[in-house]
Amino acid sequence: MSVPATTTAIDRRLRELLEEYGAPDLCLAEVLCDRHPPDAVAFTVVDEHLAARELTYGELALRSRRLASALAARGVVPGDRVATLMPKSADLVVAMLAIWRCGAAYVPLFTAFAAPAVSMRLDASDVRVVIVDAGQRAKLGATGRTVIVAGGPGNAGDVAFEDAIAEHGPQAQPARLGGNGPFVRLFTSGTTGDPKAVVIPARALAAFVAYQEIGLDVRAGDVFWNAADPGWAYGLYYAICAPLATGRRSLLLAAPFSADLTFRVLATFGVTNFAAAPTVYRALRNAGGAPDALKLRVCSSAGEPLNADLVTWGRDALGVPINDQYGQTELGMVVVNAHAPAAAAPLRPGSMGHAMPGFSVAILAESSDDIVAPGEPGRVAVDLHASPLMWFEAYADAPERTAERFIGNRWYLTGDAGRMDADGYVFFSSRDDDVIIMAGYRIGPFDIESVLLEHPAVAESAVVGVPDDLRGEVVEAFVVLRPGVEATTALVTDLQQHVKDGFAAHAYPRRVHFVPELPKTPSGKIQRFLLRETRRQASGSAGPNATPS
């Protein structure tokens, strides 16, 4: 699909990206590594003590070429799948590039996964080789696959990462995958059910780079840090792939998350362009005051809806607002409050912004493909006829799940509910499965959650619908309190009134459950369907103001 022949700079750039990354002879090793100057820095790798090392394209090229030879010697050929189970590190980037040099599809595994989740993804992807950090090796067990272990000893029969590199010469010629070749096989996070495998073609890099340039506005002089984990889409697409494709140097923090460490990295390295999930910003807010030495130019948020209170907090504490942006594993980012001046628009409270250039987004009626009037709620959909950057076509081995996503050859259904105002601003309501219908009213849990988060006692919140004989469903809230706040009946009443005053009198939570934590996917997204199922099983067993610990 081609971009309409317009004269705008953005459309010209999109045409260039589509041509470059859709080329039938595309070589991932070239566009992600070899075309950049060998002495140029790809990543500044930072450890928990703020010690840093510069990872150059020359080092990446040499080590990944040798590792590619080691993989080929163990039978990896184009079309195979190779997985990694590794934390953020220089070795992880080397492994990715080696996999792509072989023409294999990369299967990322998140290090927080338990052994069953790892096994499911390996089996479902028919993975030939696993490259694993020594600290994660036990999760593989006796896998029956070739295992390459980095950072320490492995089991009998395993191959040491450094030995694999040392014992093989550089690969002579990298594979040419072409724009339609599968370069990543990534599973969805399972927000509403079982994870599904998304096969990502190399041409998706056009959309990834477009978002980096337009949505994030990463410039040559920026100190860029996307804090998301590359085991998931936002971190993989925009912390690793897009920076490699464009040669933009970025930070890679090889340490577990903490609010204090995040603040220290932002200040010490003078980060100017920062991207993270709302959970990160909430943790920073809850940790207290930000350092005075921050140099932030822009901040972006993705992964979950951004509550309006965090935008205000960002202006006050970080010196810049936090721009909410929306996407999916299957799409990349498609609705953005863009930072690039050519696409930027004033922030509108509660909005995710406008459709990302290269995508066209509409709100469809509940049971048809009719576009609803401005301001009316409906299903968030992508217009395939007007979205040249669209790359997703199907889930692997799941035709019935794929069919649920598409209306003919015209619309892709995101599975999310929302609305669009007359100026094209898109507002998120909920996952389709999370919409609460109470006495004929459609209620989006995000609206109530946002109001609850404005209460000084609340650290996190999730809202679900629970069956009710009279109203069909009623609203119930699960609340994580801030440290030092006591769960009391009086606080329940106060929170209910807070929702009545701040959102709507009919939509207040009939029950408030105080919990130590909310169920989340490993990428940090709230799994409301688990809360909903738990409450439906226990419906009728709790009083009107239940406060479990």
N, C-alpha and C positions, 0 to 999 in steps of 0.2 A: 504494500500500500504506500502511495507516495503522499508527500505533504503538498497541499494546494500551492500553486505557484504565486506566492505573494512576495513582496519586496522587503518585508520586515527582517531585521537582523536575526531575530530568534528563529524565524522559519528557515532562513538560509542555513543557520547553524544546525537545525534539526535535519535538514536534507543532507548536510555533510556527515553527520553522525550516522544516519541510516545507511548511507552509501558505504562509509568506512567499515562499520561493524557488521553489515549485512553481506560483505563481499564473499563470493563463493570460495575464494582461496585464503580466507582469513586465518592467520596464525596467532593464536593467543599468546604464545611466548614472545612474539615480536611486539604486539601492541601493549602488553602488560609489563614488559621488561626490556627486551633487547634493543628497542628503538631509543631508549633513554640513555643519556651520557653515563658511562660506567662509574664516574666519580660523583654523580648526583645522588643525594640522599633520598631514599624511598620512605623510610620510617626512622623516627627517633624512638627507640625502645627504652622505656622507663621502668625501673623496678620499684618495689615498695619503699626503698630508701631514697628514692629520687635520683639514683645513679642512672646515667643514660649512655647508650651507645648508638652510634649512627650506622644504619644498615643501608649500604649503597646498592645501586642497581648492578654494579660490577660483581659484588659479593653474591647477590641473589642469582645472577646469571651463572656464575661458576658453580656454586653449590647445587642449584637446581638442575643444571645440565648433568652433573655427576649422579645426582639422585635419580634423575630420569633414566640414566643408563642402568642403574641398579634395579629400578622397577621393570624395565624392559627385559633384563636378564632373568627376572622372575615371572616372565610371561605376560606382563601388562601390554596390551595392544589397544589401538583406537577402538572406542566403544565400550571398553571395560569400565568398571566402577572401582574407585579407590577411595577409602574413607580416612579421615583423621579424627582422633580423639585427643586433642591437645589444647592447652591453654594458649592465650595470646602470647606470641613469642616470635623471634626471628625464624626459628626452625619451622613454625607453622606456615609462614609465608613461603619459605623454601619448598616445603612439601606441596603446597598448592600449585606453585609454578611447575614443579617436577611432574605432577599429575597431568597438568595441561600440556606440557611438552610431549607427553606420551599420547595425547589425544583421548585420554580417559576422562570420564565424568567424575567430578569431585563430590563426595558425600560428606558434608560436615556433621560432626557429632558434638553436642554440647557437653562440656565436662561435668555439669551437674546431673546428667542423666544417671539413673541407676542401671544396673546390668541388664534387666529385662528391656528397657527402652533402647539401649544400645543394640542388643541382640535383634530386636524387631526390625530396626532400621538396616542393620547389616544383611539380614536375611531377605527383607523385602527388596533390597537393592542388588542382591546377588553380588556383594562386594568381593573382589579378588584379593586385595591387600589392604591391611589396616596399618596406618602409621599412628603410633600411640605414645603419649608421654608415660614415662615409667610409673608415675604416681597413679595413672589410670589403668595400668595393665591388668589388674585383677578383675576388672569388669568384663574383660573379654573371655576369661576362662580358657578352656581348650577349644579354641574357635575353629580349628581346621583350616584356617586361612593363613597366608603369609603375614607375619607380624613384624613390623620394624619399630624398634623402641628407641625413643629419644630421651636424653636427660638422666639415664641411669640404667641399671641392669634389668633384663627381662627374664623370661622363662627359657628353659632349655628348648633349642630350636628357633628361637627368635633371632632377628638380625638387628645389630646395633646401628642406629642412625648414622653415627659418625663413621663406622666401618663401611657402611654401604656407600657413603660419599667418597671415602679414601680409596676404596678398592676398585673404583670404576672411573674410567676416563670420561670426559664430557661427551654428551650425546652429540652426534654429528649434525643431524637435521631434526628440528622439532616438527611435530605433526601439524598439518593444516586442516583444521577442523571445519572451516567454512562457517558462515553466519548462522546456518540452520543446525549446526552440530550441537549436541547436548554437552554443555560444559559444567553444569552443576545439577545435582539431584538433591533437592532440599525438601524436608518435610515441614508441613505447616505446624504451628505451635499447639494445635489441639484446643483452641479456645472454647469451641462448642462441641467437641467430641473427639473421635479418633483422628490422629494426624494423617495427612494425605501427602503423597509424594508429588512434588512439582518438578518437572524436568525443564530446566532453563536453557534456552538456546544461546549461543554466543552473541547473537545479534541483540540480546537484551542489554548488552553493554551500552548501546546507544541511549536507552532510557536511563540507565544508571548515571552516565556521564552528564546527560541533560539535566537531571535533578541536581547533581553536584554543582553545576554551573549556574542554574537558574534558581532552584529552590534554596540551596545552601549558600550560593554565591561564594564559593571557595576561590580565592584570588592568589596570585603568585606570592604576594607578600604576607599571606595569612600564616599563622601558626594554627593549624587545623587539628581538632581532636574530636573524633566521633567515639564516644565511650561505649557504644553498644558492642556486645560480644559477637564475633564473627561466626559463632555457631548458629546464628539466626540471621534472618534476611537483612535487617537494617544494618547490622554490623558487617556482614559479608559483602553486601552490595556497595555500601557507602563508606565503610572504614577500610576496606581492602581493595575491592575490584575497581571502583571509580578512581580512587587516588592513584593506583598503579597505572590505569589506562591513561590518565592525564599527566602523570609525572609530578603530581602535587605531593609534596612532603607532608606527612602527618605523624601524629603521636600514636604510639601503641603502648598502653599501660599493661605490663606483665605482672599484675598483682590483683588480688581480690578487691572488690569495691568497698570503700568506706567513704563517708561524707568528708571526713577530715582529710584523707589522702586526696580526694578529688579537688578540694579547695587548694591544697598545697601544690598539686600539679598545675592547676589553672594559673596560680600566682607565680610559681617558680619558672615555668616555661613560657610565660607571657601569652597564653592561649588567646587568640583573637576570634576564632570561629569554633563554636562548641555545639555539639549535637548529642542528645541523650534522651532516654525515655522519661516520661513524667515521674516514674518512681524515683529516678535519680534526683530530679529537681525537688520532689517532696522531701527526700532525705536531706538534701542540702538545706532546705527551709527549716526543717525540724531540728537541724544541728545548731542553728543559731546564726550569728553574724558572719558575713563573708569577709575575706581579707580586703584591705584597702587597696592592694596593689594590682587588682585585676585590670586587664587590658582588653576585655571582651568588646568586639565590634558587633557580633551577632550571636544569637542563641537560637537553636531549633529543637523541637520536640517531636517525637514520633513513637509509635508503638501502641499507644492508648490515647484517648481524648485528653486534652490538656484542660484542666479546670481553670476558670477565669481568675481565681485567686492567685494562681501561680504566675500568671502574666503580670499582675500587679506587683507581686513579690519580686519578680525578675527585674522590673524597672527600678524598684527601690534598693534591692540588695546587690544585684549584679551590674546595674547601670544600664541595662538594655532589656527590652521586653523579650519574652520567649515566644517565638513564632510556632504555632501549632501546624502540623503537617500530617497528612493521612495517606496510608498505602497499605499494601498487603504483600505477603510472600508471593502471591500469584501475579502481582502487577508491578512491584516497586511502588514509588510514590506517585499518586495521581491527583491529589488535591493539596495545594500548598499555600501558605502565606509566604510568598516568595521574598527572598532577600535581594536578588539581583534587581537593580534599579529599573531595567527594561520591563520587568514583569511585576514589580512590587505594587501593592495597593495598601491603603490604610487598614490597620487591624480593626476587625469588628468583633466585639466581645462575644465569645463563645463559638466563633466560626473557625473552621479549619482552613478557610481561604477559598481560592478559586481553583478551577481545574488546571492542573499543570499543563503548560504548553506541550502539545503533542498528544494530549488526551482530551476527550470530550465527555463530560459527566452530566447525567440528568437524574431526576427523581421520577420514578415510575409508580403508577397506581398499584394497589395491593394485588390485584388479580388480572391485570392486563398490561400491555406494553405502552399504554397511553402515558404521556408526560403530564404530571399534575401541575396545577397552577402554582405560581410563586408563593412560598410560605406554607404550602400544604405538605403534610408528611407523606412519606412513601418509601420506596426501595431505591437505594443508591445504586446506579448502574453506569456502566461505561459504554458509550456509543462506538461500536467497532468500526462503523463506516467513517468515523471522523477522528480516529485515534491511531495515527501512524506509529506511535511508539508502543502500542499494545503488542505483547509478545506471547502471552499465555494462551495455550490452545487446549490442553487437557491434563488431567491428573493421570499419573502412571497407573495402569492396570485398574482403573476405577471409572468405567464408562458411565455408570449410573450417577456417580457423584459429579462427573463432568456435565452431564445433561442437566443437573439441577442448577448449574451456573449460567447456562446460555439460553436465551430466547432466540431461536433461529440463528441466523448469521448476523443479527443486528445488535443484540445487547448482551453484555456480560453483567451478571448480577453479583454484586460484592457480598451479599448476605448481610448487609448493614442497612439500618433504617436511618432516615434523616430528612432534611428539607433544604430547599434552596430559595434564597430571597430574590427579589426582582433585579438585584445588581449582580447576581451570580455567585454570591457567597454561600458556601455549603456548611450546614450545621449537622453535626452527628447527633443521633438520638440513641441508638443501641444496635447491637446485633439483632437481626430479625428474630432470632430465637429468644431474645431477652425482653422484647416488648411486653409490657403488662397491659392487659385489657381489663379494666375495672368498671363495672356498671356502664359499659359502652364507651368509656374514656380510654384512649390510647395514651399510655404513660411510658416515656423513655427513662430507664433507670439512671442514665447519666445526669439528667436534669436534677434529680433528687440527690444523687451522690455529690454533685457539685455544691449544692446548698449545704449539705451536711459537712463538707470539708471546710466550709467557711466558719464553722463553729470552732471556737478556740480549744475545745476539749478533744477534737477529732483529728486523728492522724491519717486514717484511711477509712473508706466506706465502700460497701457494695450493696446494691438493692436488687431484690428479686420479687417476682409475683408468686403467691401461694394460693392454691385453690380455696374458694370460699363459696358456700352454698347460696348466699344472698347476692353477692356482687360478681360472681364468676372468679375473680382474683382479687386479692388485696396486696398491698405493698408491705414488705418486711425489709428491714435494714440490718446489715451486719456491720458493726463499727469496731475499729481498733482505736483505742484511746491513746492520747499522748502520755508520755511518762509522767507519773505522779497524779494522774486523774483517777478518781475512784468511780467505779460503776455503781450508780444508785438509781432508784426509782425516780427520784427528782430529776436526774439528768435525762432519763428517758423522756419524761414529760417535756423537758426543756428542748430536747432535740426534735420532738414531734411538733412543738409550737414553732420552732425555728424553720421547719419545712413549710408549715402553713403560712408563715409570714413571708418567707423568701421565695416560695415557688407557687403553691396552690393549696387551698384549704382541703380539697378532696384527696390530695395525693400524699398526705403525710403517712409515714410508716405505722401500721397498726401494731407491729411488734418491733422492738429494737433489741438485737442480740449483741452483747459485747463479747468480742472474741480476741484471742491473742494475735491472730494473723488471719489473712484471707487466703483461700486456695488460689494459686497462680500457676500458670505455665512456667517452665524454666526461663522464658524470656521476660517474665514479669507481668503478663496480662492476667487479669482477674478471670477466673473460671466460674462465672455465675451459674452455669448449668449444674455444677457440683453442689453449690449452695441450694439451688432450687430443688434438686433431687433429694437432698438431705431433709429439707423442710417438708417436702411432699410426703416423704416416708413417715415423718414425725408429726404431721398435721393433726392438730387437736390436742397435742400432749403438753403444750406450753400455754402459760397464761398470756394475757393481753400485752404484758410488758416484760417478756422474758429477758433475763440478763445473765446468760450462761457465761462462765469464766473461761 
